Amino acid sequence: MDHTITRLRFRRRGSEVQVHLDGQPAFTVDTLRAARLKVGGKLTSDQCSALSRHADRNRAWRQALAYLGRRARSRREMADYLQRKGYGRSVRRHVLERLEEHEYLDDHAFARMWVDNRLRSSPRAVRALRYELKQKGVDDSLIGKVLADVDEDRAARQAAQSRLRRWKNLDTRTLRVKLGRFLAGRGFGGDTIGRTCQWAQEAVNGDDRVINSDL
């Protein structure tokens, strides 16, 4: 069955053209493809399907890039996002493969960046980092690789430092209780918490070199 092009309307500041078929909005195409169309022209059903599929892929690509613009994403995060946007499996697969080809998606690099950022700005235990990466859909083997070199005691001391500036005048018992709860909330286990609290006693004694040191 043939369809008649009844209107071509520019959108997005002229970068896209909305195609109306038989008096109804049908799909959008880029200006290059729009140049090959004209009002009154005919399109077969197969041609309409091909143009519509291409339009969906382009739209999904633009939205994927915008989503990446906020922060890096894992492959599963991107797949879930495109699904929430209503794109079918073939469009999602096409966009994901294209993103990987351009190295915009790389789960190993994503996991490494995630861990580095966490350890720098909000240190937490290995098990907490593992859980976060699992929630992002990162494969277990990749998680193991990026977490293999994490020094958990160092991470706990880094986490504690921000609180020691605030708690340095507390008595020893109160400091241990508050610091222990804080570190437990970051996922650290009892042994690590114990060692970190012991390390923190130097700060209780007024050693600002510990509080302000570069670990």
C-alpha positions in Angstrom: 0.0 0.0 0.0 1.3 3.4 -0.9 1.1 6.5 1.3 1.1 10.1 0.2 3.4 12.7 1.7 1.0 15.6 2.6 3.4 17.8 4.6 7.0 18.3 5.5 7.6 20.4 8.6 10.9 21.5 10.0 11.6 20.7 13.7 14.5 21.2 16.2 15.8 24.4 14.6 15.8 22.9 11.2 17.8 19.7 12.0 14.8 17.4 11.6 11.8 17.3 9.3 8.5 15.8 10.4 6.8 13.8 7.7 3.0 13.7 7.4 1.5 10.8 5.5 -2.1 10.9 4.4 -2.8 13.9 6.5 -1.3 12.6 9.7 2.1 13.0 11.4 4.1 9.8 10.8 7.8 10.2 11.7 10.7 12.6 11.5 13.8 12.4 9.3 17.1 14.3 9.1 17.4 17.0 6.5 19.5 14.9 4.2 16.7 12.3 3.8 14.0 15.0 3.8 15.7 16.5 0.7 14.8 13.4 -1.2 11.1 13.7 -0.3 8.4 16.1 -1.6 4.9 16.9 -0.8 2.6 14.8 -3.0 5.2 12.1 -3.4 4.5 8.4 -2.6 6.1 6.0 -0.2 5.5 2.3 0.0 4.9 0.7 3.4 8.4 -0.8 3.3 9.9 2.6 2.7 7.8 4.1 5.5 9.0 1.4 7.9 12.6 1.9 6.9 12.4 5.7 7.4 10.6 5.3 10.7 13.2 2.8 12.0 16.0 5.1 11.0 14.2 8.0 12.8 13.8 6.0 15.9 17.5 5.1 15.9 18.6 8.7 15.5 16.3 9.9 18.2 17.5 7.1 20.6 21.1 8.0 19.7 20.6 11.7 20.6 18.9 10.8 23.9 21.6 8.3 24.8 24.3 10.9 24.3 22.4 13.4 26.4 22.1 10.7 29.1 25.8 10.2 29.0 26.3 13.9 29.2 25.2 13.9 32.9 27.7 11.2 33.9 29.2 8.0 32.6 26.9 4.9 32.5 27.2 1.2 32.5 25.8 -0.8 29.6 22.9 -2.0 31.6 22.1 1.5 32.8 21.9 2.7 29.2 19.9 -0.3 28.1 17.4 0.3 30.9 17.2 4.0 30.1 16.4 3.3 26.4 13.8 0.8 27.4 12.1 3.3 29.7 12.0 5.7 26.8 10.0 3.1 24.9 12.4 1.9 22.3 12.1 -1.6 21.0 14.8 -4.3 21.3 16.3 -3.8 17.8 16.7 0.0 18.3 18.2 -0.5 21.8 20.7 -3.1 20.4 21.7 -0.8 17.5 22.3 2.1 19.8 24.2 0.1 22.4 26.5 -1.4 19.8 27.1 2.0 18.2 28.0 3.5 21.6 30.4 0.7 22.3 32.0 1.1 18.9 32.6 4.8 19.7 33.9 3.8 23.2 31.2 5.8 24.9 30.2 2.6 26.8 32.9 0.6 28.5 32.0 -1.3 31.7 35.6 -1.8 32.8 36.4 1.9 32.5 33.1 2.8 34.1 33.7 0.6 37.1 37.2 1.9 37.5 36.0 5.5 37.4 33.2 4.8 39.8 35.5 3.3 42.4 38.1 6.0 42.0 35.5 8.7 42.4 34.0 7.0 45.5 37.4 6.5 47.2 38.2 10.2 46.5 35.0 11.8 47.5 33.0 9.4 49.7 35.2 6.4 50.7 33.5 3.1 51.6 34.1 -0.5 52.1 34.9 -3.0 49.3 31.6 -4.8 49.9 29.7 -1.5 49.6 31.5 -0.7 46.3 30.8 -4.2 45.0 27.1 -3.8 45.8 26.9 -0.5 44.0 28.6 -1.8 40.9 26.3 -4.9 40.9 23.3 -2.5 41.0 24.7 -0.8 37.9 24.8 -4.1 36.1 28.6 -4.5 36.0 29.8 -8.1 35.5 31.3 -9.9 38.6 34.6 -10.5 36.8 35.1 -6.8 36.1 34.1 -5.9 39.6 36.7 -8.2 41.0 39.4 -6.7 38.8 38.7 -3.1 39.8 38.4 -3.9 43.5 41.4 -6.1 43.7 43.8 -3.3 44.7 41.6 -1.3 47.0 43.2 -0.8 50.4 40.2 -1.0 52.7 42.1 0.3 55.8 43.2 3.3 53.9 39.7 3.9 52.6 38.4 3.7 56.2 40.9 6.3 57.4 40.1 8.6 54.5 36.4 8.3 55.4 37.1 9.0 59.0 39.2 12.0 58.4 36.3 14.2 57.4 34.6 13.4 60.7 37.7 13.8 62.8 37.8 17.5 62.0 34.4 17.7 63.5 34.8 15.3 66.4 38.4 15.9 67.5 37.4 17.3 70.9 35.2 14.4 71.8 36.2 12.0 74.6 37.6 8.7 73.5 34.5 6.6 74.1 32.1 8.9 72.4 34.5 9.2 69.4 34.7 5.4 69.1 30.9 5.0 69.2 30.2 7.8 66.7 33.1 6.8 64.4 32.2 3.1 64.6 28.6 3.8 63.5 29.7 6.1 60.7 32.1 3.5 59.3 29.6 0.8 59.6 27.2 2.9 57.6 29.9 2.9 54.9 30.0 -0.9 54.9 33.2 -1.4 56.8 33.5 -4.5 59.0 34.4 -4.8 62.7 38.1 -5.4 62.3 38.6 -2.5 60.0 36.5 -0.3 62.3 38.6 -1.3 65.3 41.9 -0.5 63.6 40.5 2.8 62.3 39.3 3.8 65.7 42.6 3.0 67.2 44.3 5.1 64.6 41.9 7.9 65.3 43.1 8.1 69.0 46.0 10.2 67.9 43.6 12.8 66.7 41.7 12.7 70.0 45.0 13.6 71.6 45.2 16.7 69.5 47.6 15.6 66.8 46.3 17.7 63.9 48.9 16.1 61.7 46.7 13.0 61.6 43.5 14.9 60.9 45.1 17.0 58.1 47.5 14.4 56.7 47.4 13.3 53.1 46.8 9.6 53.4 
